Each structure stands twice: as structure tokens, then as C-alpha cells.
Amino acid sequence: MEVFKMYLDIEKEERWLNEMSEKGYTLGSKFFRYKFEKIDVKNRVIRVDFRTFKTK
């Protein structure tokens, strides 16, 4: 399943991804749209880790 959404708030994105996980979907990839895969495990927690660094 592919879904196009845009989030400016990381916490809202995290909540939505966890709701999708509760429905039985896991995030396969994200590049301009979210691609989900159906799974049997529903007790996952997803965290978004976004950092900016001063140097590479």
C-alpha cells in the first residue's frame, strides 16, 4: 500500500506511523510517499529520529 502524506510535526508523523502499525502495517520505505507492507505482528513502536549536524 502506498500513501502520500506530508508532516511538518515529527510527533504527529510518529503517532500516525504507530496507528498504521496497530492496523498491521509496517513501513517499508519512505521517499515522497510512504510504502507499507502487511505484517502479522501488531505490537511495534515506531520512533522518528531526525538530527541535524554541523559537520558531515
N, C-alpha and C positions, 0 to 999 in steps of 0.2 A: 504494500500500500504506500502511495506517495501523497504527502500533504505539503502544501505551500503555506507557510506562516512566517511572520516577521515579529521578533520580540526585541524591544529595547530594554526591558527589565529582565535580568537573568533569573531572578527568583520566580517570576511568572512562567518563564520558559521551563524552569526546573519542575514547577508544580504540574504543568501540562504534560511534560515527559513522564512524570511519575503516574499521572492519571492514565496515560496510554499504556504504561507498564502494568497497571492494575487490570486493564482490559485484556491483557495477554499479548501485547506487542512490545518488541524491543527495538531500539534504534539501531538500524543497520549502518546508515551513513547520513551525513548532512552536507549538502553542497547546493545552495539555493533552494532546496526543498528537503524535507525530512523523508527518509525511506525507512519503513518499518517492516519487521519480519514477525510473523506469528510464532509465539512460544507457548509452552505449557506452564512454565514457572511464572508465578504472579507475585512473588514476594521479593522483588528487586527494588533498590533505591538508586535513583539517578541523581548525580550531582554535577553541576556545571562549574568547571574550573577555568576562569578567564583571568589571565595575568598579563600585565604589560611590563616589559623590561627596558631598562635604559640602554643596555648594550646587548648585542647578539650573542 
